[in-house]
Structures are given as C-alpha cells and as structure tokens.
Amino acid sequence: MPTLLDGKVESFLALREAAAYGENLTTVWYRKVTAADSTESWESEAFTEQDQSKAIRAVKVILALADSTDSAWPIAMAAVAAAEPESVIKGVLETDALAPLVAALEDPQPFVEMLEHAGWKAAWIGPLEGVAVATAEPGVVACPQDVVLGAIASGVEAGASAGADAEAVAFAKLQACWNICLKWTWEGAPTCTGCRATWTLCGTGASDCPAGYAGQPAGNGRTDLSQCAVLCWFEGTLNCTWTRTNTKRNWDCTLCTWTQTGTTSETIYSKSTKYFNTPSGCNMPAPGTYTCPANPDNPNPGCGSPHQTQRPGGWIPGPPC
C-alpha cells in the first residue's frame, strides 16, 4: 500500500494477508530516503504490534496524512497508534540476536521463512527484499531492493499523475528481474445478469411519489385529456444482479482469474397508460370509476434499461490466489 506526497511515493506499507503464527511481523514499512545529492534509497522498518489497524494509525501520525486518506486503506484505522517501528534487516528486526547471521547470508529466504514458521518476529517479503539475479559484472545483482521498490514506485506515480497503466510501467522496469512482477489486480467491466422490480401505486398512501407523478386520486389514475388517456404512476424498487471477472498478477508473474457478483437497488418511477379513443371520439370514463392496474406498462425493465443509474456495488470478494 503506497503513501504519496505531491504525486511522489514516499513509502510502501506491506500488510501480511495470511494469519500470523506466534510473534510473526504483520506490517513492514519501506520508506524512501533522499540524500543531499538527490540519490534515493529505501529503509525497512517493522511494527512489532500485530494489529495492523494500529500500525496504519501510526503511519498516518508519523507522515501527518490528511483524514481524507483514511478510506484508502484496506483496513479500518484504529483509534490508538502502534509504537514506533523498528529497523529490519532482510526480514528480521535489527535488534534480533540472529540479525548478523541473516545479514551475512547470500540467500536468507529459506532461513527467514523457517523462523516465520517457528513463530519468530520475522517476515520474508521476497520481491520487496530484492532478488539476487546475477549480471555479467561480478558481485553485482540486477534486482536489489532499491531497484524493485523504485520500479514499483515509478508505476504508482505514473498511474497517479498521468493516468498511465501503473502495472505496465513497473513491469517494464522490472524486466531484468525475470521472475518479479508487480502484484496487481485488474477489475473487469460489470455485466448485468438480471433485474426485477416491485411496484407500489402512487397516491394510495403506501407510496409518496414526487410532485411530477402526484395528483391522481387513490387507485383511479390521472386524466390526460390531451391524449384521451388515464395515467397511473408507480414507484418501484429495481434490484439488479451483476458479475465481473477479475485478473490478478502475482509477484511470481503467475496469473489467476475469478468471477465476482454484485447488486444494485434503486428507486424508479414508471406508468401505465390506458387510452380511450373511439371512432366517435374520446370516450373517457366517469371520474373515479377507472381502476389502475397492479403494475406499469413495463413491469420488468430488465438489463440495459435507462432506469439503471447506479454503479454496482457490494461485490463479494474473490478467492485468494
């Protein structure tokens, strides 16, 4: 989860999705540091507090983020902030007795993951720790942490400022990393799968319709002499179901897709029209003698109806992949 200042990424907050075991670290914070010569690097910190909502509150306080950013977080923010984060070295706290050993390992991933499984205060976030991809130059790797985080930041900034495809920008910068992709989800366009409406006749006391639909005696409709017709207005609730197919790219560049369902519900208005034209002219019924039908002329507008003004919401979450 990125935080931005003036359109530039200043940090990423990595939130553990799987359940923690023992004392596992659940929130790791990567903060960009700009030196006097404008070179950029990244510092890694972690919150020992496992409640991610408190860690998010701490990040907001430290960065002095505006209240308007609260809704952007995937987890509701706690009222109390976590304690200050501690420095992290390759997935373990810098104060950990095992930190020197981990720092000296050429490939610390297996060892740190073992510590995680044992309930240690550890968190291995492989892609964000960099990948030791060898280059033609001895002792140089193509994808250290700064390169990976910098590429992801470039993607986020491109999407935020220019409306570009953030994933594509980051993906292009990560080509040398061969097995790293920006974790990204594309949401498919929603498709309406069906609608159904329930109706109440306006003017019967059970429904208060807007002024434009009022003026009809209870259950008898409204006379329109210009059309030689009686109009009966109805208030309805239109319930529609929707589906969309999402695609997710994982850190290891594998793809998965899943389908979600969502719903909309909105108030709409429609009418029935009964004409009384005859060969001899307009033969309107006597006032108060016409009985309105139970539904308007189009009782089930269906998908594609101009009545659909709401975007679908309440999407059921897809499976983890």
KOLRO-880157 format. One record per residue: x, y, z of N, C-alpha, C in turn. Coordinates in steps of 0.2 Angstrom, whole numbers, plus 2048, in hexadecimal, padded with zeros to 3 digits. Layout:
N
XYZXYZXYZ
...
//
This chain:
321
8047FA800800800800804806800
80480A7FB8098107FA8068167FE
80A81B80080882180380C8267FE
80982C7FC80B8307F780C8377FA
81183B7F88118427FA8128467F4
80E84B7F280F84F7EC81084A7E6
80C8457E580C8407DF81283B7DF
81683C7E581C8377E581B8327EB
81D82C7E981D8277EF8228287F4
8208297FA82582A800825823804
82181E80382181880781D813804
81E80D80681980780581880480C
81280280D8107FE81380E7F7811
8127F28138107EB81180D7E8816
8067E68158027E381A8027DB819
8037D781E8037D081D7FB7CE81C
7FA7CA8177F37C88167F27C1819
7F77BD81A7F57B681D7F57B8825
7F27B38287F27B48307F97B3833
7FA7B78378017B783B8027B183F
8087AE8408097A884480E7AB849
80C7AA8508107AC8558117B3855
8187B68558197BD85581B7C084E
8197BD84981B7BF8428197C6842
81E7CA83E81C7D183C8177D1837
8127D583880C7D683380C7DC82F
8117E18318117E782D8187EA82C
81A7EA8268217EC8248207F3820
8247F88228247FE81F82A80081B
82A80181583080381182F80B80F
83480E81283481681183A81880D
83881D80883D81F803841825807
84882580684C82A80985082D803
8508348038538377FE85983B801
85F83A7FE86583D8018668447FE
86B84780186C84E7FF86E84E7F7
8718497F48738497ED86D8477E9
8678467EC8618447E886083C7E7
8658387E98658317E886082E7ED
85C8297EB8578277EF85881F7F1
85681E7F78578177FA8518167FE
85181080184B80E80584D80B80B
84980C81184A80A817844805819
8467FF81C8417FB81E8407FB826
8397FB8288377FB82F8317F7830
8307F583682B7F08378287F283E
8217F183E81E7F284581D7EB848
81F7EB84F81E7E58528177E4855
8137E985480C7E98568097E5850
8057E08518027DB84C7FC7DE849
7F97E384D7F27E684B7F47EB845
7F27E983F7F47ED83A7F07F483A
7EA7F483D7E77FA83D7EA7FF841
7EE7FD8467F280284A7F8804847
7FB7FF84380180183F7FF80783A
7F98068377F780B8327F6811835
7F381183B7F281883F7F981B840
7FE81784280581A84380881D83D
80781A83780981C83180682382F
8008238307FC82A82F7FF82F834
80082E83A80383383F80A83583D
80E83083B81583283A816836833
81183482E81283882880D83E828
80983F82D80484482D7FF844827
7FD83E8267F883D8207F1840822
7EE84381D7E884681E7E284181F
7DD8438227D883E8247D483C81E
7D58408187D283D8127D583780F
7DB8358127DE82F80F7DC829813
7D882A8187D682481D7D381E819
7CE8208147CA81B8107CE81780B
7D481A80A7D98168057DC810808
7DC80F80E7DF8098117DB803811
7DD7FD8107D97F78107D67F5816
7D97F881C7D77F68227D57FC826
7CF7FC82A7CD80282E7D2804833
7D480A8347D980D8387D780C83F
7DB80A8447DA80A84B7DA81184E
7D78128537D88198577DE81A85A
7E281485C7E881585F7EE81385A
7F381685A7F98158567FE80F859
80180B85580680785780C80B859
81080785D81780A85F81B80B859
82080F85982581185482780A851
82880A84A82B804847832803848
8357FD84783C7FC84883F7FA841
8457FB8418497FA83B8497F2839
8497F08338497E983184E7E882C
8517E282D8577E08288557D9825
8537D981F8527D381B84C7CF81F
8477D28228427CF8248427CD82C
8477CF82F8477CF8378497D683A
8477D78408487DD8438507DE844
8527E48438597E684485C7E484B
8577E48508597E38578597DB858
8577D78548577D085585E7CD855
85F7C98598657C585A8677C2854
8637C08508647BC84A8657C1844
8657C88458657CC83F86C7CC83C
8727CC83F8787CB83C8797C5837
8767C083A8767B98368727BA830
86C7BD8308687BE82A86B7C2825
86E7C88288717CD8238777CA81F
87A7C58228807C281F87E7BD81A
8787BA81A8767B58158757B880E
8777B48098777B680286F7B5800
86C7B08038657AF8018617AE808
85F7B380B85C7B28128557B0812
8527AF80C84B7AD80C8497A780F
84C7A180E84B79B81184B79C819
85079F81B85179F82384C7A4826
84A7A98238457AE82583F7AB825
83D7A78208377A481F83679E825
83C79B82683C79682C83A79A832
83D7A083383B7A383A8347A583A
8317A783482A7A98348267A3836
82779D83382379783582479583C
82A79783F82B79684682779B84B
8247A08488217A584C8257AB84E
82B7AC84B8307B184C82D7B884A
8307BD84D82F7C484A8337C5844
8307C383E8337C383882D7C3832
8307C682D82B7C682782F7C6821
82F7C181D8327C181682D7C3811
82F7C980E82B7CC80882F7CC802
8307C67FF8357C57FA8377CA7F5
8327CC7F18337D17EC8357D87EF
8337DA7F48347E07F783B7E07FB
83E7DA7FB8457DA7FE84A7DA7F9
8487DA7F284C7D97ED84E7D27EB
8507D17E58527CA7E38597CA7E0
85C7C57E28637C47E08647C17D9
8627C67D48637C37CD86A7C67CA
86E7C17C98757C27C78757C67C0
87A7CA7C087C7CE7BA8837CC7B7
8857CF7B288B7CE7AF8917D17B3
88F7D67B78947D97BB8947D57C2
89A7D37C489B7CF7CA8997D37D0
8957CF7D58937D27DB88D7D77DA
88A7D87D48857DD7D387E7D97D2
8797DA7D58737D77D386E7DC7D0
86A7DA7CC8667DE7C88607E17CC
85E7DD7D18577DF7D48587E07DC
85C7E47DE85C7E57E58567E97E7
8557EA7EE84F7ED7F184D7F37EE
8527F87ED8517FE7EA84E7FE7E3
8517FA7DF84E7F97D88477F77D8
8457F27DC83E7EF7DD83A7F57DF
83B7F87E58377FD7E88368037E3
83C8057E083C80A7DC8378097D6
8388037D38338027CD82C8027CF
82A7FF7D58237FF7D78218067D8
82580A7DB8248117DC8228157D6
8278147D18268177CA81F8157C7
81D80F7C881680D7C68118117C9
8118117D080C8147D480B81C7D2
81181F7D18118267CF80F8277C9
8108237C480E8247BD8068237BD
80481E7C17FC81E7C17F98237C4
7FC8267C97F982B7CD7F98327CA
7FE8347C67FF83A7C37FD83A7BC
7FE8357B87FD8367B17F78317AF
7F482D7B37EF8287B27F28237AE
7F88227AE7FB81C7AA7FA8157AD
7FB8107AA7FB8097AC8008087B1
7FF8097B88048087BD8088027BD
8047FC7BC8077F67BB80C7F57B6
80A7F87B080E7F77AA8147FB7AB
8148017AE81A8057AF81F8017B3
81C7FE7B98217FB7BE8237F47BB
81F7F17B78217EB7B48277EC7AF
8277F17AB82C7F37A68337F47AA
8327F77B08387F87B483B7F27B7
8377ED7B88397E77BB83B7E17B6
83C7E37B083D7DE7AB8447DA7AD
8497DE7B084F7DA7B184E7D57B7
8497D67BB8487D27C18447CB7BF
8437CA7B98407C37B683B7C07BA
83B7C07C08367BC7C48327C17C9
8327C77C882E7CC7CC8297D07C8
8237D07CA81E7D47C781B7D87CD
8187DE7CB8157E27D080E7DE7D1
80D7DD7D78077DA7D98017DF7D8
7FC7DD7D37F77E17D17F17DE7CF
7EB7E17D07E57DE7CE7E17E37C9
7DF7E07C47DB7E37BF7D47E27C0
7CF7E77C17C87E57C27C57E57BB
7C17E07BA7BD7E07B47B77E47B4
7B57E67AE7AF7EA7AD7A97E67B0
7A47E97B379E7E67B67997E47B0
7967DF7B17917DC7AC78B7DB7B0
7857DE7AE77F7DD7B177C7D67AF
77A7D27B47787CB7B37707CB7B4
76D7D07B77667CF7B87637D57BC
75D7D77BB75A7DC7BF7537DA7C1
7507DC7C67497DB7C87477E17CC
7417E37CB73E7E97CE7387E77D2
7377EA7D87307EA7DB72D7F17DC
7277F17DB7237F87DA71E7F97DF
71D8007E17188027E57148087E1
70E8087E170A80D7DD70B8147E1
70D8197DD70D8207E07068227E2
7058267E86FF8297EA6FB8247EE
6FD81E7F06F981A7F46FB81B7FB
6FF81F7FD70182080470781B806
70981680270E811803715814800
7148197FB71A81B7F87198237F7
71E8267F971E82E7F872382F7F2
71F8307EC7238317E67248397E5
72A83B7E172B8427E07258467DD
72684C7DE7208507DB71E84F7D4
72384E7D072284D7C971D8477C8
71D8427CC71983C7CB71283C7D0
7118417D470C8427D87068447D4
7008457D86FA8487D66F58437D3
6F683D7D46F28377D26EE8357D8
6E78357D86E38327DD6E582B7DF
6E58297E56E78237E76E481D7E3
6E981A7DF6E78147DC6E38157D5
6E281C7D36DD81D7CE6E18207C8
6E88227C96EC8257C36EA82C7C3
6EE82F7BE6EE8367BC6EC8377B5
6E783B7B46E483C7AD6E88417A9
6EA83F7A36EE84379E6E9844798
6E68497986E184A7926E584B78C
6EB84E78C6EF84F7866F0848782
6F18437866F283C7836EC838783
6E683A7866E08367876E283078B
6E68317916E882B7946E882C79C
6E982779F6E98277A76F08247A8
6F48287AC6FB8267AE6FB8247B5
6FF81F7B670081C7BD70781C7BE
70981F7C37118207C571281B7CA
7188187CA71A8137CF7218147D1
7238137D77298137DA72C80C7DB
73280B7D97348047D973B8047DC
73D7FE7DE7447FC7E07477F77DB
74C7FA7D774F7F67D27567F27D5
7557EC7D575B7E87D875E7E47D2
7657E57D17697E27CC76F7DF7CF
7707D97CB7767D57CD77B7D67C7
7827D67C97877D77C578D7D27C6
7917D17C17977CD7C279D7D17BE
7A37D07C17A97D27BD7AE7CD7BE
7B37CC7BA7B97C87BA7BF7CC7BB
7C27CA7C17C97CE7C27CF7CA7C1
7D47CD7BF7DB7C97BE7E07CC7C3
7E47C87C67E97CA7CA7F07C77C8
7F57CB7C87FC7C97C77FF7C97CE
8027C37CF8067C27D580D7C57D5
8117C57DA8187C77DA81C7C27D6
81A7BC7D581E7B77D181C7B77CA
8177BC7C88157BD7C18107B87BF
80D7B47C48087AF7C28017B37C2
7FC7B17BE7F67B57BE7F07B07C0
7EB7B37C37E57B07C57DF7B47C4
7DA7B17C37D47B57C17CE7B27C6
7C97B67C77C37B47CB7BE7B97C9
7B87B67CA7B27BA7C97AE7BC7CF
7AC7C27D07A97C57D57A17C77D3
79D7C77D87967C97D77957CF7DC
7917D47D978F7DA7DD7877DB7DB
7857E07DF77E7E27DE77D7EA7DE
7777EC7DB7757F37DC76E7F37DE
76C7F87E17657F97E37638007E3
75E8027DF75D8097DF75580B7DE
7538117E074C8127DF74B8157D8
7468137D47448157CE73D8177CD
73B81A7C873481C7C773281A7C0
72C8177BF7298157B87228167B8
71F8157B37178167B27148117AE
70E8117AF70980D7AA7058137A7
7048127A06FF81679C6FA812799
6F481579B6EE8117986EA817793
6EA81578D6E781A7886DF818787
6DB81D7866D481D7856D282077F
6D682077A6D48227736CF81D770
6CA82076D6C581C7696C381F762
6C081B75E6BF81E7576BA825758
6B782575D6B282B75E6B6830763
6BC82F7656C08347686C283276F
6C48367746C783477A6C183277F
6C182C7816BC82A7856BF82878C
6C182D7906C482C7966BF82A79C
6C18267A06BC8237A56BB8297AA
6B58287AE6B382D7B36B982D7B8
6BA8337BB6BF8347C06BE82F7C6
6C382C7C86C38287CE6C18217CC
6C081F7C66BD8187C46C38147C1
6C88177BF6CE8137BC6D28107C2
6D480A7C16D88067C66DF8057C3
6E48087C66EB8077C36ED7FF7C4
6F17FD7BF6F47F67C06F97F57C5
6FB7EF7C67007EE7CC7077F07CA
7097F17C470F7F27C270F7F77BC
7157FB7BB7157FF7B57167FB7AE
7167FF7A97167FB7A271C7F77A1
7227F97A47287F57A472A7F37AB
7277ED7AE7287EC7B572F7E97B6
7337E77B173A7E47B273E7E77AD
7417ED7AF7457F07AA74B7EC7A7
74E7E87AC7537E47A975A7E77A9
75F7E37A77667E67A67667EB7A0
76A7F07A076A7F579B7657FA79B
7617FA7A075B7FF7A175E8067A2
75C80B7A075E8127A175D8147A9
75980F7AC7588117B375F80F7B7
76380B7B57698097B976E80F7B9
76E8137BF7728197C07788177C5
7778127C877D8107CD78280C7CB
78880C7CD78D8087CC78C8027D1
78E7FC7CE78D7F67D37927F77D9
7907F47DE7947F57E47937EE7E8
7967EE7EE7967E87F37987E27F0
79E7E37EC7A17DD7E97A37D87EE
7A17D17ED7A47CC7F17AB7CB7F0
7AF7CB7F57B67CA7F37B87C37F0
7BD7C47EC7BF7BE7E87C47B97EC
7C57B37EA7CA7AF7EE7D17B17EE
7D57B07F37DC7B27F37DF7AE7EE
7E47B17EA7E87AD7E57EE7B17E4
//
